[in-house]
Amino acid sequence: MKLFKLLLVVAVLGIFMSCEEDEGNTPSSNLVGNWRMTELEYSGENMYDPPSEFTPSSTFIGTGQDIDLVMTFSENPHQYTSTGSYVINVATTIEGFPTMSMDQTFTGFAADGSWSQSGNQITFTTPDGDQTGEILELTATKLVLGVTAIQETTGSGITLTTTVEGSYTFEKE
């Protein structure tokens, strides 16, 4: 359970890790203001190396519920804060068989800090370091942020690789 919580926090804090870079230029002034989260969806998998009957692979799907969270972006200086909470319902499947579904409540979105933007890439500077992600859509009223996070943990000769991909949708207040 601790590993799951850590991975979820990494996914949220690492909300913006991306492998692609869009050369388009999205004006950062469109980000300034209050953004209310309206949707949160992600999926992922846990893979063990070497695999065994005691370390089965698993997949999971997370869906946001009871979302009451606002992120605020300021321009001078480029700072961001978040207030509110949300619930994530996570459904897990092990070796193709549904196993459990649970709700996890989170307060805030990410540690408050500073932000910068280059094209469709956004970088958040948090106490845990820089996290970079992708702006999938940005209009005067809608913001969609993409996340890809990969974490490896090794212990007792076994490596667990967890991959999480998701999107977070916000509406401007």
C-alpha positions in Angstrom: 0.0 0.0 0.0 2.9 2.4 0.8 4.3 1.7 -2.7 1.0 2.4 -4.3 0.6 5.7 -2.4 4.2 6.7 -3.3 3.6 5.9 -7.0 0.4 7.9 -6.9 2.1 10.9 -5.3 4.9 10.6 -7.9 2.4 10.5 -10.7 0.6 13.6 -9.3 3.8 15.5 -8.5 5.4 14.2 -11.7 2.3 15.2 -13.5 4.2 16.4 -16.3 6.8 14.0 -17.5 6.6 13.5 -21.2 8.7 11.9 -23.9 7.5 14.2 -26.8 8.1 17.9 -27.3 5.7 19.9 -29.4 7.4 22.8 -31.2 4.2 24.9 -31.1 4.1 27.9 -28.9 1.3 28.1 -26.4 1.1 31.5 -24.8 1.8 31.2 -21.0 -0.6 34.1 -20.4 -3.4 31.7 -21.1 -2.3 29.7 -18.0 -2.6 32.6 -15.6 -5.7 32.4 -13.4 -7.7 29.9 -11.5 -8.4 26.4 -13.0 -10.9 24.0 -11.5 -10.1 20.3 -12.1 -13.1 18.6 -13.8 -11.6 15.2 -14.8 -8.8 12.9 -13.8 -8.0 9.6 -15.5 -4.9 7.4 -15.6 -3.8 3.9 -16.2 -0.7 2.0 -15.5 1.0 -1.3 -15.0 3.4 -3.0 -12.5 5.9 -5.3 -14.0 8.4 -7.5 -12.1 11.8 -8.7 -13.3 12.4 -11.5 -13.0 8.7 -12.5 -13.1 7.5 -15.4 -10.9 4.3 -16.7 -9.4 4.9 -14.6 -6.3 5.3 -11.4 -8.3 2.5 -11.3 -10.8 2.2 -8.4 -13.2 -0.8 -6.1 -12.6 -2.6 -3.2 -14.3 -4.7 -0.4 -12.8 -7.1 2.3 -13.8 -7.7 5.5 -11.8 -10.7 7.7 -12.2 -11.3 11.0 -10.3 -14.4 11.5 -8.3 -15.7 14.1 -5.9 -13.3 16.6 -7.5 -13.2 20.0 -5.7 -9.8 21.2 -6.5 -8.5 24.5 -7.9 -5.0 25.3 -9.3 -3.9 28.9 -9.5 -1.2 30.1 -11.8 0.3 33.6 -11.4 2.4 35.3 -14.0 4.8 37.6 -12.1 6.4 35.7 -10.5 5.5 32.4 -12.2 4.0 30.6 -9.1 1.3 28.0 -8.7 -0.8 26.8 -5.8 -3.6 24.3 -5.3 -6.5 24.1 -2.9 -9.2 21.5 -2.4 -9.3 17.8 -2.7 -10.4 14.9 -4.9 -10.9 11.1 -4.7 -9.3 8.6 -7.0 -11.0 5.3 -7.5 -8.4 2.7 -8.5 -9.4 -0.6 -10.0 -6.6 -3.2 -10.1 -6.3 -6.3 -12.3 -3.7 -9.0 -11.6 -2.8 -11.4 -14.5 -6.0 -10.4 -16.2 -8.3 -11.0 -13.3 -10.0 -8.0 -11.6 -8.9 -8.0 -7.9 -10.0 -4.9 -6.1 -11.2 -1.4 -6.3 -10.5 1.3 -3.7 -10.9 5.0 -3.2 -8.0 7.2 -2.1 -8.6 10.9 -1.0 -6.0 13.5 -1.8 -5.8 17.1 -0.6 -4.1 19.5 -3.0 -2.8 18.7 -6.4 1.0 19.1 -6.1 3.4 20.9 -3.8 3.1 24.6 -4.4 6.0 26.1 -6.3 7.1 27.8 -9.5 6.4 27.0 -13.1 7.8 27.7 -16.6 6.7 27.0 -20.1 8.4 26.3 -23.4 5.9 25.6 -26.2 3.7 22.8 -25.0 6.1 21.7 -22.3 5.5 22.9 -18.7 8.0 22.5 -15.9 6.9 22.6 -12.2 9.6 23.2 -9.7 8.7 21.5 -6.4 10.6 20.7 -3.2 11.2 17.3 -4.8 12.8 18.8 -8.0 11.6 19.7 -11.4 8.7 17.8 -13.0 8.1 18.3 -16.7 4.9 17.4 -18.7 2.9 18.2 -21.7 0.0 20.6 -22.3 -2.3 18.5 -24.4 -4.8 21.3 -24.9 -5.0 24.9 -23.8 -7.8 27.3 -24.7 -9.2 30.4 -23.0 -11.4 28.0 -20.9 -9.9 24.5 -21.0 -6.6 23.0 -19.9 -5.6 19.4 -20.4 -2.3 18.2 -18.9 -0.7 14.9 -19.7 1.4 12.7 -17.4 3.8 9.8 -18.0 5.7 8.6 -15.0 8.0 5.6 -14.7 9.5 4.4 -11.5 11.8 1.5 -10.8 12.3 -0.1 -7.3 14.7 -2.9 -6.6 14.7 -5.2 -3.6 15.7 -8.8 -2.9 16.9 -9.2 -6.5 13.6 -8.2 -8.0 12.9 -5.0 -9.9 9.5 -3.5 -9.9 8.8 -1.1 -12.8 5.6 1.0 -12.5 4.4 3.0 -15.5 1.6 5.5 -15.1 0.0 7.5 -18.0 -2.9 9.9 -17.4 -4.6 13.2 -18.1 -6.0 16.0 -16.0 -8.6 18.3 -17.3 -9.3 21.8 -15.9 -11.8 24.5 -16.7 -10.9 28.2 -16.1 -13.0 29.9 -13.4 
